[in-house]
Amino acid sequence: MKKFKCKICGYVIEAENLPNDFACPMCEVSRELFEEIEEKKEEKKLEKRIELIEDKNDKCIRVSKNNPSITKVVENCINCGLCKKVCKEKVGVNYEDDEVKVPVCINCGQCVANCPKDALRPKQTYRYVRELISKNENIMVVSTAPAVRVSLAEEFGYEIGTFAEGKMITALRKLGFDYVLDVTFGADLTIMEEAQEFVNRIKNGGRLPQFTSCCPAWVKYAEIYYPELLPYISTCKSPISMQGSIIKTYFCEKMDINPKKIVNVVVVPCTAKKYEINRKEFESASDYWEVSGIRDNDYVITTTELVKMIQEAGIDFSNLEDGKYDSILGKGSGAGVIFGNTGGVMEAALRTAYHILTGEVPPKKLLDFKAVRGLDGVKEATVMINKMKIKVAVVQGLTNIASIVEKMNHNELDYRFIEVMNCVGGCIGGGGQPIHKGINKDEIRLKRIAGLYHDDKNLSIRCSFENKDIKRVYQDFLKYPGSRLSEKLLHTRYTTKKHIFYK
Ligand code: SF4
C-alpha cells in the first residue's frame, strides 16, 4: 500500500492509487496536489517541521503546524506555562526525557482548555463543512456525540449542563444537514462488541485486564509510552468510528445511497477525534465496498465550532423547537448517553456484560452503579455476576496509568476491566468544549455529568442490548457481536509508535 500526502493541509491517505476524481477530504484540493511519500522521509520531515516553528516561548508547549487538532496563535502567548503544566501533570506527556525525539502531542486539547489567553485553539474545519453544505452536491450526514448536548446551550446563555438535545437537532437541520443521527447509537454498538469481547476474554483465558479504546488520546498515548499495553486494549473502534463505518455500509444499503456521495460529519467535545478520523485504521467502508478512499468519517467539528456555525448562520437558538433524530441509526440507549462521562463506558459495558453472562436484565444497583461515578483519578469497584467477582477500575487523566502499569509489572493488579479517558470528567471536559473563565472547572464538569445521568435515568431503554435499532442492525446486517463482518467493520488493531517519537 502506498501513502499519499496532501501538499496543502498534510492529510495522509493510504491507497494503491488515488482515483482521478479524488479530492482531499480535509481541504478539498484535487488529486494533483497529492504527493507520494515514504515513511522514513516523512519521519525526518516531521523533525524538521518542528524545528521550523518560530515560537521562542520555552515555557509554553510547541504546536506543529501540521497538528490536526490544535493551533497556536503565537502572538497571544504570554509564556505563562499553564498549558505545559497541565500537559505534564494531568495528561502525562513526558517533557523531561532526553530520549524523546519530537514533542509528543496526543491531540487532547487540554492545553486549549487551560490557556488563559486564547493562544491555543482547536483547529477549525467547520467552514469546509459549511461550504460542502452550500454546494449541495453531497448527502450531508451529521452525528452528535453524547457530551455536546449538555454543553452547547451554555454558549447561548443557558445554565451550565443544560440538556439541549432537541434544540441542537433542529439547529443542525436548519444548517442544512440531510440526516441528523446520534453517536449514542455508535456507543451502543461499541458496548455490544466490547462487552462480548470482555466476556470472551474471561471465558477463553484472554489477556486481562481489558482496557477501553474509545478515547483516541489514550490510544495514542499507549502507542507511544506503553506499547506493551496494546494487546490488552479492546479491539473495538471508538463510537464515532463504528457509527461512521455503519453509515457508509448498512445505512447506504438501506437508503440506497452511493457511499461516495455521503459526507460524514461528527460533532464532538474532543479535539483528538480530529486526529482519529484520519488514522489509516478507520477506512473500513473502503474494504467493504472494495473502493479506495472511503473514510469512515470525513469531518470532525467540535462543540465550539458548532456554536460558531449556529451564530454565523443567524439562527436564534433559544427560540428553536425541539427536533428528533432520524431513524435507523437514531438515538441510542441511556448506556450510550453516559459514554460522555468518566465511568460511563464502564457502567454501560457492565449492564450488557451482565446480560450476556446471565441472560437477565441487570439489577437496579447495576443500572445506577455509583461506585464508578465521580471525579477521582482512579475509581475501583467490584461486581458479582454469576458468583464471579469482577474487579474493575476507571481512570481519568493519563498520569494515573503509570501506577496501573507498575502494579501490572509486579503482578499486583487484580482488575479485570479498566476504563481510561484522558480528560478529567470524561468527554464532557474535552478540549473542544465551551470554556468558562472564572468558574471552578469541577463545578462545570459535575453539572454536565448530571445532565447526562439525568437523561439516562429518564429513558425507557437504558441498556445497549435493548436498543431496537441495535437489534435490527445485528439481525439485518452484522448477525452477532464479534461476527466476521463486525470484526471487519467495527474492530481494529493498534501498533507501537514509540520509534517515531523516541531516539
Ligand atoms: Fe477526547 Fe473524551 Fe478522550 Fe478527552 S476523554 S481526549 S474528549 S475522547
Residues whose N, C-alpha, C, O or C-beta is under 5 A from the ligand:
A	BS01	SF4	C108 C214 C215 P216 A217 P269 C270 A272 M421 N422 C423 G426 C427 G430 G431
